[in-house]
C-alpha cells in the first residue's frame, strides 16, 4: 500500500470530525478539509512569529498542520505530540510523503506525561475549547509554560457564554475560576489566561480582528 492510500485509510478511520486543519498530499491535492473555523488561527497569524533557528513543541498537534508550518517558517526542530495513535501515524505518513526533515511526532497524554524540553516556542493551538474550559485548566496552562523557554502561541475564544456554551452551570464555574472572570453571563477566558501568565509573560494578539464574537484569537506570549 502506498503512502497516499495509507494516509487516506488513517483519515477515514479518524473521521472528518476529528481532523482540524486541511490535509494535503505531496501533489497539493486536498485529502481532508478540516472542521476548524477558517477564521481561526491561520498561516497569516503564525507567520508573524520569528521561528528561524528555534526549537518548537506543538502540543495537541492533530495532523501536524502547524508543526509543518513552523518548519516551513524556519524552525530548526519541531516536535508534535498528540494522544491519538492513528493521528500520529498520519503525521508520520505526511512527513514521509512531503520528505520533511527535523519534524518529529510521538503519542503522549502530554498533560500527564514527562515531556522533553524546554523548547524555544511552545504551541497550543485549537486545543482549549469548551470541554477543556469546563474543567480546571490551570494544569494545562502550566504544562505549556513549563516547556516554553522564550515564547508561547495559544489560541482561545475571548469568552464563553455560560448559558449557551457551558451548560448554564455558573455555580460550577465559580468553584473553578475566580469570580472576577465570570460576569455578564460569560466566562472571560482570555482575561483569565492573560492574568494567569501576567507575572512572567507579555501577551499580544497576533490574529486579525474579525467582526464576529466567536472566532478564536491567536495569542503570542514572550517571557519578561
QUIWOGI-V125685 format. One record per helix or strand of 2 or more residues. SS is the DSSP state (h for helix, s for strand). FROM is the first residue (numbers start at 0). LEN is the number of residues. If there is no record, write none. Layout:
ss;from;len
SS;FROM;LEN
SS;FROM;LEN
This chain:
ss;from;len
h;2;12
h;15;3
s;22;2
s;29;3
h;42;4
s;54;5
h;64;8
s;76;6
h;84;14
s;102;5
h;109;3
s;118;6
h;129;4
h;137;10
s;147;9
s;159;2
h;161;4
h;169;7
h;178;3
s;181;2
s;185;2
h;188;9
s;200;5
s;216;7
